[in-house]
Amino acid sequence: MHHTGTFAIKLTDCSLIDRLAEGANTSRAAVIHARTLEALAELQVAGEMVERGVIVPRFAVRDGDRALLTVDFSKLPTPYPYTLMLPQNETEQILSDLLPKHIEFQLYRVLLESAAAEQGARMTAMEAATKNASDLIDHLTLTYNRIRQAAITKEIIEIVSGASAAQ
């Protein structure tokens, strides 16, 4: 169930094959391992699970009073150096509660990105319009100066021609 929830939250297509049409009311799994808690921390649900569960830093397999095997999780190089006892139905409930929130957040993120893209497009359009207006002003100024220069040159030619004719 954990991996299916992770894939669903990351919006990756996945299929969960189970005999039951719905989740069972009884828990089938009892513990969550350190690596799974690390993955759940990325989804920001590990803290809630740790609060609800029972931390087991050491696990022993026994035959009556005799310990056959003891596994010490406390030295694992992880932020979760233990096994967490939490019934599967609670784990499923936490992940089920997370999915609608995650989808809502993803939609909000898409809307924010869309708004940011729109503002970026507006800025680009305004920069292009400003450059075009500046280019147009430069062109019109040059044209005006050429016309003015031509008028001044014509007046000078008329004055010189009139002075030559008067002599």
C-alpha atoms as a printed R data frame, in Angstrom:
    type eleno elety resid chain resno       x       y       z
1   ATOM     1    CA   MET     A     1   0.000   0.000   0.000
2   ATOM     2    CA   HIS     A     2   2.814   2.443   0.816
3   ATOM     3    CA   HIS     A     3   4.341   2.377  -2.635
4   ATOM     4    CA   THR     A     4   0.957   2.643  -4.327
5   ATOM     5    CA   GLY     A     5   0.187   5.699  -2.202
6   ATOM     6    CA   THR     A     6   3.558   7.222  -3.076
7   ATOM     7    CA   PHE     A     7   3.015   6.663  -6.798
8   ATOM     8    CA   ALA     A     8  -0.509   8.042  -6.627
9   ATOM     9    CA   ILE     A     9   0.656  11.109  -4.723
10  ATOM    10    CA   LYS     A    10   3.392  11.742  -7.278
11  ATOM    11    CA   LEU     A    11   0.671  11.454  -9.944
12  ATOM    12    CA   THR     A    12   2.215   8.384 -11.532
13  ATOM    13    CA   ASP     A    13  -0.137   5.782 -12.968
14  ATOM    14    CA   CYS     A    14  -0.144   2.636 -10.895
15  ATOM    15    CA   SER     A    15  -2.344  -0.341 -10.193
16  ATOM    16    CA   LEU     A    16  -2.887  -2.024  -6.867
17  ATOM    17    CA   ILE     A    17  -3.889  -5.646  -7.202
18  ATOM    18    CA   ASP     A    18  -5.810  -6.885  -4.183
19  ATOM    19    CA   ARG     A    19  -8.466  -9.504  -3.695
20  ATOM    20    CA   LEU     A    20 -10.643  -7.096  -1.791
21  ATOM    21    CA   ALA     A    21 -12.690  -4.447  -3.528
22  ATOM    22    CA   GLU     A    22 -12.068  -2.154  -0.534
23  ATOM    23    CA   GLY     A    23  -9.497  -1.922   2.218
24  ATOM    24    CA   ALA     A    24  -9.999  -4.393   5.033
25  ATOM    25    CA   ASN     A    25 -11.053  -3.124   8.437
26  ATOM    26    CA   THR     A    26  -8.327  -5.166  10.071
27  ATOM    27    CA   SER     A    27  -4.643  -4.424   9.818
28  ATOM    28    CA   ARG     A    28  -2.344  -6.829   8.015
29  ATOM    29    CA   ALA     A    29   0.967  -5.021   8.491
30  ATOM    30    CA   ALA     A    30   2.321  -4.000  11.852
31  ATOM    31    CA   VAL     A    31   5.605  -2.175  11.251
32  ATOM    32    CA   ILE     A    32   7.100   0.515   9.048
33  ATOM    33    CA   HIS     A    33  10.828   0.309   8.350
34  ATOM    34    CA   ALA     A    34  13.342   3.181   8.392
35  ATOM    35    CA   ARG     A    35  13.659   3.489   4.599
36  ATOM    36    CA   THR     A    36   9.886   3.628   4.230
37  ATOM    37    CA   LEU     A    37   9.756   6.387   6.864
38  ATOM    38    CA   GLU     A    38  12.391   8.301   4.888
39  ATOM    39    CA   ALA     A    39  10.210   8.074   1.771
40  ATOM    40    CA   LEU     A    40   7.159   9.115   3.786
41  ATOM    41    CA   ALA     A    41   9.105  12.067   5.198
42  ATOM    42    CA   GLU     A    42   9.324  13.435   1.652
43  ATOM    43    CA   LEU     A    43   5.521  13.415   1.659
44  ATOM    44    CA   GLN     A    44   5.525  15.072   5.097
45  ATOM    45    CA   VAL     A    45   3.555  12.297   6.804
46  ATOM    46    CA   ALA     A    46   6.337  10.463   8.669
47  ATOM    47    CA   GLY     A    47   5.972  12.776  11.668
48  ATOM    48    CA   GLU     A    48   2.291  11.985  12.090
49  ATOM    49    CA   MET     A    49   3.007   8.269  11.796
50  ATOM    50    CA   VAL     A    50   5.767   8.453  14.403
51  ATOM    51    CA   GLU     A    51   3.391  10.310  16.738
52  ATOM    52    CA   ARG     A    52   0.723   7.619  16.339
53  ATOM    53    CA   GLY     A    53   3.040   4.595  16.336
54  ATOM    54    CA   VAL     A    54   5.308   2.827  18.775
55  ATOM    55    CA   ILE     A    55   9.066   3.150  18.214
56  ATOM    56    CA   VAL     A    56  10.883  -0.194  18.384
57  ATOM    57    CA   PRO     A    57  14.684   0.318  18.364
58  ATOM    58    CA   ARG     A    58  15.408  -3.404  18.846
59  ATOM    59    CA   PHE     A    59  13.630  -6.541  17.671
60  ATOM    60    CA   ALA     A    60  14.115 -10.037  19.039
61  ATOM    61    CA   VAL     A    61  13.001 -13.427  17.721
62  ATOM    62    CA   ARG     A    62  12.450 -15.778  20.630
63  ATOM    63    CA   ASP     A    63  11.716 -19.399  21.263
64  ATOM    64    CA   GLY     A    64  10.131 -19.305  24.674
65  ATOM    65    CA   ASP     A    65  12.637 -17.676  27.021
66  ATOM    66    CA   ARG     A    66  15.551 -18.151  24.629
67  ATOM    67    CA   ALA     A    67  16.480 -15.285  22.245
68  ATOM    68    CA   LEU     A    68  17.214 -16.715  18.797
69  ATOM    69    CA   LEU     A    69  17.993 -13.425  17.074
70  ATOM    70    CA   THR     A    70  18.176  -9.784  18.106
71  ATOM    71    CA   VAL     A    71  18.224  -6.988  15.538
72  ATOM    72    CA   ASP     A    72  19.370  -3.560  16.759
73  ATOM    73    CA   PHE     A    73  18.034  -0.751  14.552
74  ATOM    74    CA   SER     A    74  19.457   2.064  16.703
75  ATOM    75    CA   LYS     A    75  22.736   2.219  14.770
76  ATOM    76    CA   LEU     A    76  21.161   2.589  11.332
77  ATOM    77    CA   PRO     A    77  22.453   5.695   9.459
78  ATOM    78    CA   THR     A    78  19.026   7.280   9.131
79  ATOM    79    CA   PRO     A    79  16.869   9.885  10.843
80  ATOM    80    CA   TYR     A    80  14.624   6.931  11.768
81  ATOM    81    CA   PRO     A    81  16.922   4.394  13.487
82  ATOM    82    CA   TYR     A    82  14.077   2.119  14.508
83  ATOM    83    CA   THR     A    83  11.113   0.136  13.285
84  ATOM    84    CA   LEU     A    84   7.775   1.829  13.839
85  ATOM    85    CA   MET     A    85   4.820  -0.250  14.936
86  ATOM    86    CA   LEU     A    86   1.690   1.222  13.384
87  ATOM    87    CA   PRO     A    87  -1.338  -0.766  12.243
88  ATOM    88    CA   GLN     A    88  -1.829  -0.805   8.485
89  ATOM    89    CA   ASN     A    89  -5.307   0.658   8.699
90  ATOM    90    CA   GLU     A    90  -3.868   3.779  10.384
91  ATOM    91    CA   THR     A    91  -1.113   4.012   7.771
92  ATOM    92    CA   GLU     A    92  -3.731   3.729   5.020
93  ATOM    93    CA   GLN     A    93  -5.890   6.379   6.696
94  ATOM    94    CA   ILE     A    94  -2.980   8.839   6.927
95  ATOM    95    CA   LEU     A    95  -2.109   8.307   3.253
96  ATOM    96    CA   SER     A    96  -5.769   8.497   2.205
97  ATOM    97    CA   ASP     A    97  -6.118  11.804   4.057
98  ATOM    98    CA   LEU     A    98  -2.988  13.090   2.333
99  ATOM    99    CA   LEU     A    99  -4.051  12.400  -1.249
100 ATOM   100    CA   PRO     A   100  -6.819  15.051  -1.548
101 ATOM   101    CA   LYS     A   101  -4.550  17.625   0.102
102 ATOM   102    CA   HIS     A   102  -1.753  16.743  -2.292
103 ATOM   103    CA   ILE     A   103  -3.997  17.007  -5.343
104 ATOM   104    CA   GLU     A   104  -5.281  20.372  -4.099
105 ATOM   105    CA   PHE     A   105  -1.696  21.553  -3.617
106 ATOM   106    CA   GLN     A   106  -0.667  20.355  -7.090
107 ATOM   107    CA   LEU     A   107  -3.596  22.233  -8.668
108 ATOM   108    CA   TYR     A   108  -2.678  25.357  -6.686
109 ATOM   109    CA   ARG     A   109   0.956  24.996  -7.832
110 ATOM   110    CA   VAL     A   110  -0.174  24.688 -11.478
111 ATOM   111    CA   LEU     A   111  -2.300  27.837 -11.114
112 ATOM   112    CA   LEU     A   112   0.634  29.729  -9.583
113 ATOM   113    CA   GLU     A   113   2.946  28.588 -12.375
114 ATOM   114    CA   SER     A   114   0.359  29.633 -14.948
115 ATOM   115    CA   ALA     A   115   0.021  33.075 -13.356
116 ATOM   116    CA   ALA     A   116   3.805  33.435 -13.232
117 ATOM   117    CA   ALA     A   117   4.071  32.412 -16.898
118 ATOM   118    CA   GLU     A   118   1.404  34.976 -17.821
119 ATOM   119    CA   GLN     A   119   3.280  37.726 -15.964
120 ATOM   120    CA   GLY     A   120   6.512  36.658 -17.675
121 ATOM   121    CA   ALA     A   121   4.815  36.828 -21.068
122 ATOM   122    CA   ARG     A   122   3.463  40.294 -20.241
123 ATOM   123    CA   MET     A   123   6.929  41.474 -19.198
124 ATOM   124    CA   THR     A   124   8.422  40.116 -22.425
125 ATOM   125    CA   ALA     A   125   5.691  41.817 -24.481
126 ATOM   126    CA   MET     A   126   6.225  45.128 -22.674
127 ATOM   127    CA   GLU     A   127   9.995  44.916 -23.185
128 ATOM   128    CA   ALA     A   128   9.434  44.271 -26.907
129 ATOM   129    CA   ALA     A   129   6.921  47.145 -27.131
130 ATOM   130    CA   THR     A   130   9.357  49.484 -25.344
131 ATOM   131    CA   LYS     A   131  12.173  48.518 -27.723
132 ATOM   132    CA   ASN     A   132   9.910  48.967 -30.755
133 ATOM   133    CA   ALA     A   133   8.772  52.395 -29.496
134 ATOM   134    CA   SER     A   134  12.387  53.416 -28.904
135 ATOM   135    CA   ASP     A   135  13.346  52.264 -32.422
136 ATOM   136    CA   LEU     A   136  10.360  54.187 -33.864
137 ATOM   137    CA   ILE     A   137  11.349  57.352 -31.957
138 ATOM   138    CA   ASP     A   138  14.912  57.025 -33.265
139 ATOM   139    CA   HIS     A   139  13.628  56.573 -36.838
140 ATOM   140    CA   LEU     A   140  11.196  59.522 -36.585
141 ATOM   141    CA   THR     A   141  13.899  61.751 -35.031
142 ATOM   142    CA   LEU     A   142  16.270  60.911 -37.884
143 ATOM   143    CA   THR     A   143  13.551  61.591 -40.472
144 ATOM   144    CA   TYR     A   144  12.641  64.911 -38.794
145 ATOM   145    CA   ASN     A   145  16.305  65.961 -38.673
146 ATOM   146    CA   ARG     A   146  16.766  65.109 -42.389
147 ATOM   147    CA   ILE     A   147  13.661  67.123 -43.366
148 ATOM   148    CA   ARG     A   148  14.799  70.036 -41.158
149 ATOM   149    CA   GLN     A   149  18.310  69.861 -42.620
150 ATOM   150    CA   ALA     A   150  16.864  69.823 -46.141
151 ATOM   151    CA   ALA     A   151  14.745  72.913 -45.343
152 ATOM   152    CA   ILE     A   152  17.758  74.759 -43.902
153 ATOM   153    CA   THR     A   153  19.884  73.799 -46.904
154 ATOM   154    CA   LYS     A   154  17.130  75.051 -49.265
155 ATOM   155    CA   GLU     A   155  16.907  78.394 -47.426
156 ATOM   156    CA   ILE     A   156  20.699  78.793 -47.559
157 ATOM   157    CA   ILE     A   157  20.676  78.030 -51.307
158 ATOM   158    CA   GLU     A   158  17.868  80.621 -51.842
159 ATOM   159    CA   ILE     A   159  19.761  83.258 -49.830
160 ATOM   160    CA   VAL     A   160  23.017  82.583 -51.715
161 ATOM   161    CA   SER     A   161  21.173  82.563 -55.087
162 ATOM   162    CA   GLY     A   162  19.426  85.849 -54.243
163 ATOM   163    CA   ALA     A   163  22.701  87.467 -53.194
164 ATOM   164    CA   SER     A   164  24.388  86.303 -56.419
165 ATOM   165    CA   ALA     A   165  21.530  87.682 -58.535
166 ATOM   166    CA   ALA     A   166  21.706  91.061 -56.733
167 ATOM   167    CA   GLN     A   167  25.322  91.588 -57.759
